[in-house]
Amino acid sequence: MPVPTGPDNPAPRRLLRDMVFEKMIAAIQDGTLQAGERLNDDELVAWLGVSRTPIREAIAKLVDYGLVEMEANRYTRIVKPTFEMYQHAVQMLGGFHELSARWAFPGSPTPT
């Protein structure tokens, strides 16, 4: 029996940690996981239906992104936004608006 050949460019393989990461990001954004809420490995295992390893890998990535804070042997929780975080976000948003205005009107003079 000949083995059928698939497409030349198969779809990239999805890792469990990436799927868990995306679900946790979505849960933070929609408020399912709220600021200051502690993350329990056993509850996340039951909710997401995966083992602890992909959950811990996803949490490590969320820590790198600054969305989760972790203190060894004490807690893992969703970060509570601070005033400085909001201030930084507003500055970034202002920079994006300025950049889009400069791109929209390329001949306009630049401020000095």
N, C-alpha and C positions, 0 to 999 in steps of 0.2 A: 504494500500500500504506500503510495507516495505521500510524503508529508507536505501539507499545504504551506505555502510561504506567505508570510505576513507582509505588511507594508514595509517599505524601505526605511521609513522613519517611525519606529514604534513610539507610542506615548511614553513619556518619562515615568519611571517608577516612583510612586509616592511612598515616602517613609512614614511610619506611624508617628514619629516625633513631630513631623511637619503637620500632619493632620491634627494632632493634639494641640500643637501650638496655634494653629488657625482657629480651632474651636475655642480655645481659652481666650484668644484675642477677641473673638466675636462676643464671648460671654462677658468680658470686661467692658466692651463697647456698649452692649445692650443693657448692662446693669445686672446681669445674672450673678456675676462676681463683682461685689461692690468694694469700694475703696476701704481699706482697713480690714477687710475680711481675711481670716486665716485660711490657708489652704491645707487640707488634710489629705495625705496620699490615699488612704483607704476610701474616702468619699470620692476622690477623683477617679480612682480605679473603677468604682461602681458606676459612676456617672458616664465615663468615657468608654468603658468596656475594654481597656487595654491594661497591660502590666505596668508596674511602677517605673521601669526603665524609660520608656518613651515619655512618661509624665515628668520624670525628673529631668530628662534632656530638654523638654519643652520649657519647664520652669527655669532651667539655667539660661535658656535663650531669652525668656521674659525678664530675667534679672539683668542680662546684658542690655536689654532695651530700656531698662529703668521702670518697668511696669510692675515688677514684683521685688520685694525686699526680703532678704533671707539672713537670718542669724543662726549659725550652726547650733544645733541642739536646743534652740529656743523657739523660733517661729519662722514661718514662711507666710507672707501676706501680701495682698494687693497694696500698692503704694497709695497713700493719701496725697492728692495734689497739694502743693504748697503755693503760696503767693508768688514765689520766685519762678516756679514752673509756669504759672499763668503769664507772668511778665515775659518770660523767655518766648513762650508761644506767640504772644502778641507781637513781639519784636520780629520773630521769624515771619509771621503773617504779613506784617508791614513791609518787610524786605521782599517778599514774593509779589506783593502788589506793586511796589516800586519797579521791580524787574519786569513785570508784565507791562507796565506803562511804558518803560523804555523800549521794550521790544515792539510795542504797538505803534510807537512814534519814534522811529530810528533817527530821524533828522533833528529831533529836539535837542536843545543845549543841555549839557549835564551841569548839575549844581556844583558850585565850588565852595 
